[in-house]
Amino acid sequence: MEIIILSVISIIMIIAAILALYANKLVTAIISAGVVSLLASVIYLLLAAPDVAMTEAAIGSGLTTVVFLYALNKIRKSGEGDG
């Protein structure tokens, strides 16, 4: 049963990674990359590595996604006055 769950999560992770690569909008790419990290943390948890799973969830999917979205917001705001 665990192999089936890992396989399904891995397939969803691959789809999210491809979406992050080929997304036309940057927000979609950033969120897809965050989903990849979140699913990686779930896989680490299922493989009995809770310390790695917590680190990946906190830094990989949480902090990195927030920093990327903040940077994108700052870039968009600084580009508004350049018209």
N, C-alpha and C positions, 0 to 999 in steps of 0.2 A: 504493500500500500504506500509506503514511504517513497518508493521509486516512482510511482505514478504521480504523486504530488510534486516531487522534485522535477520530473519531466515536464509537467504542466507549467510550473513556475519558470522553468528554464525556457520554454517556448515563448511564454509571455514576455520574458526578459529580452529575448532575441528580437521579438516584434517591437518592443519599446525602444531598443537600441537602434533598429533600422528606422523607426519613426523619428528618433532624435537626429539621425544623420540626414534624412531627406525632408525634414519639415521645412515649410516655407516661412513660417513665423518663428522668431527666436524664442518667444514664450513657450510655444509648443515643444521646441527642442530642449529647453531648460527643464521643463516639467517631465518630459520623457526621460531625460538623463537622471532626474531625481527618482523616478519610478524604477529605473534599472538598479540604482543603489539601494532602494528600499527592498526590492525583491532579492537582491544579493544578501541583504541582512537577514531576510527570512530563510534563505538557503543556509546561511551560516548557523542560524539557530537550529534548523532541522538537522544539521550535521554535528550538533553538540559542541558548538563553539560560541557560547553566549557572550563572552567578552569581546570577540571580534564582531559579533552581530550588533551589540550595543554601540560599539565604536563606529561601525559602518552606518548605522541608522542615525546616529547623532551628527556625525561629521559628513558622511557621504551624501545622505539624502536630505538631511536637515539643514545644516549650516551652509554647505556648498550651494544648494538650491537658493537659499535666501540671499546669499552674497551675489550670486549671478543675477537674480531678479532685481536686487538693489542697484547693481552696476548698470543693468539695462535701463532701469528707470532714470538713473542719473545721466546716462548718455542721451536718452530721448529728451530729457528736459534741457540739457545744454545745447542740443541741436535745434530747439524750437526758435531761438532768437536769431539763428544764422540765416534764415530764409532767403 
